[in-house]
Every structure is written in structure tokens, then in C-alpha cells.
Amino acid sequence: MSPTAFPPPQARLLLDSAALIANWQDFARAVGAADCGAAIKADGYGLGAREAMARLAAAGCRTFYVAHWQEVPALLPLPAGVTLSVLHGVTADELPAALALPALPVLVTAAQVALWRQTGRPCEVMVDSGMNRLGLAPSETADVLAGMNVAVLHSHLACADNPAHPLNERQRACFAEVAARVPAGAYALANSAGIALGAAFHLDLVRPGIGLFGGGLMPNGRVSRPVARIQARIIQLRDVPAGGTVGYAAAFAATRPSRIATVALGYADGYARGLSGVGFAEVAGVRCPAAGRISMDLSAFDVTDAPALAEGDWIDIPFDPETMATLAGRTSYELLVALGQRFDRVWA
Ligand SMILES: *Cc1c(COP(=O)(O)O)cnc(C)c1O
């Protein structure tokens, strides 16, 4: 064994290909004739963009989105027949590298359109229909894009996760008006939650992200299947007497003689500090609460009620994104993208 050939890390993410594909198929079915793409930015919402892309492409997904050009090289070579687009568009200093990569920018400013115009290549374009984040203003879009080959004209919803919000319909109507004046190969508006708003929001192409990976709102009353489970290895087991405390700030005090398992998982791995005291492991169906503060590299679980464990055992630490987000006071997006680089990511 060479000195750098370590065994796998003490924490792993078990990733469920079937759940990922079934989530995408729920979206694809819900949008009928529209194309169903996939947003795989931020390393596939923390789970692994390259692996997610391979599985979704094999299931029939043809259209993928990342945020930065810097995310593209890790995805090469692209699976046959798919397109990849970069949601932040392209800057002058990125242009030479961008032209060498098999991806298209989603141009977001008039200056980006002017820059890309010189290349003579097709593009995608973002229109800001009311979010006031990225995109051309509706009033300038037709003029700025005159003579451009626009493969896809996009817009993005600000409030899709709140179906009652009036901005949803205002954005839809605004984008429809722009679309009527601006020729493009296809028109796209909906993220995951936007798909659940119904057929009027589906247009030609949709861009779900979070729902593929276990969180957010799904169409037709479905629930996104969790894709990732955490397993971590017990480094040490100890018996703590009643009155003993565990971890930083002595935040857990044992009310009975307790057995504490300390595992190689902490907030540096994305096991959020907000899960202190509320996260849990599951051992043979027994829920074992996080005992005290989650630290950077370690967490302790109260395994007193679990069947016998040994140091070196792997334990399951459930990570259903919406459940854990509620417990941690965060969003499922934040929890997923924070999953760190120290995990062994194991796809089944
Ligand atoms: C991230 C993103 C998506 C995917 O959004 P989800 O809410 O994760 O489904 C779609 N479109 C754009 C422009 C995005 O930035």
C-alpha cells in the first residue's frame, strides 16, 4: 500500500439511484409533452453532479444546468445526446475557456449578449420577469436579442414554493408577453416548485433541481424521495453516569446512566450545528438522539436504548432533507449543498 492510499473515510453518503430517477420521472410525467431537464449545480445539490448526470441521462434526461463554468470540466465528457448550460452566463474573462467547452451560457445581461454575439454561436437567455435577480428586463429583451439565435428563453420564479403568492401569475403573464415577441427554440420558466403550480407554468422545458434530490415541492401531491442517507462509524463508545455531561458547553446532561457513541461526522461535513440535540441516529429501528452540540468533526448520539454496538460499527443517521431542515431551522437546499467533501459517496 502506498503511503497515500488510505482506506475510505469514516463517514459515507449512501446514494439511491432509483430514488433520483423516480423523482425525475415524477416531474417528467407531470409535464407531459414538455422537456424535463435537471439543475445539477453545486455538485448536484451536494450529492455528486457527475454521478447524478449519468443516472438521469440514462433515464432519458437531456438538458442539464449548472451555475458556473468552473462546474463544467468535472462533467466531461458529457453523456451522449445531452446539453449542458451555465446559468450565470459568461464574462469576458471566461469567454476563451467557455468557447472550448461543450456548454452554452444562459446570458443574463445585455453586455453578455453583446459579448456572445461576436461568437456567432447559439445561446440561451434569462429574462427577469419580476424576481429582480438575474436577467434582461422585459422591455429591453426584444431589442437586445435582435438577430441572435436563442435556443432557449428562460425566466425564473421568485415565489413558486408559495402557490398562493400573486407574483407567480404576474411573472407567468409577464414572461408570456415577452415570449410572444421574442423568437426562441423553446421557453422555460419552472423550477421544482414551479412545476407543481400546474400546466400553465410548464411551457416547453422545465428545470427541476431540489425535488430530484429529496426536498421541496413535487407535482401531483407527491413527496420527493430522499436520495442520500448518512452512515458514520463509531470511533468511541463510553458510559456516562447520571449527571455527566457530553460535548462542548456541556449541553447534554445525562439523566440516567447513558451509553454514548461518538461518530466521525460534524458540521464540517454538513451535519448542521442546528441539529445539536435534535438530530438522531437510527439503530435497529431505535431512535438515538444527538447528545449535545454537534462539533466540527464529531457528533455524539445517545445509544442507551439501542441494541449492543461496538466501536468501529457503522450507524445510520437519517437525512431526509425536509425533516432535517425543519429540525435544524434551515432549508433543505442549504442542508444538501453543505454536505462536505470528506464523505465517501457510494451510489447504489
Ligand atoms: C437552481 C435553479 C433551478 C432549480 O430550482 P429548484 O428550486 O432547486 O428546483 C431552476 N432554475 C434556475 C434558474 C435555478 O437557478
The ligand as a Tripos MOL2 file, in Angstrom:
@<TRIPOS>MOLECULE
LIG
   15    15     1     0     0
SMALL
NO_CHARGES

@<TRIPOS>ATOM
      1 C1        -31.4550   26.4250   -9.0880 C.3       1 LIG1
      2 C2        -32.3380   26.7960  -10.2110 C.ar      1 LIG1
      3 C3        -33.3540   25.9300  -10.6190 C.ar      1 LIG1
      4 C4        -33.7470   24.7040   -9.8230 C.3       1 LIG1
      5 O1        -34.5070   25.1670   -8.7200 O.3       1 LIG1
      6 P1        -35.1370   24.1570   -7.6320 P.3       1 LIG1
      7 O2        -35.9150   25.0730   -6.7460 O.co2     1 LIG1
      8 O3        -33.9950   23.5300   -6.9330 O.co2     1 LIG1
      9 O4        -35.9700   23.1850   -8.3700 O.co2     1 LIG1
     10 C5        -34.0620   26.2530  -11.7620 C.ar      1 LIG1
     11 N1        -33.7890   27.3770  -12.4530 N.ar      1 LIG1
     12 C6        -32.8300   28.2460  -12.0810 C.ar      1 LIG1
     13 C7        -32.5990   29.4620  -12.8850 C.3       1 LIG1
     14 C8        -32.0870   27.9960  -10.9480 C.ar      1 LIG1
     15 O5        -31.1540   28.8720  -10.5510 O.3       1 LIG1
@<TRIPOS>BOND
     1     1     2 1
     2     2     3 ar
     3     2    14 ar
     4     3     4 1
     5     3    10 ar
     6     4     5 1
     7     5     6 1
     8     6     7 2
     9     6     8 1
    10     6     9 1
    11    10    11 ar
    12    11    12 ar
    13    12    13 1
    14    12    14 ar
    15    14    15 1
@<TRIPOS>SUBSTRUCTURE
     1 LIG1         1 GROUP 0 **** ****
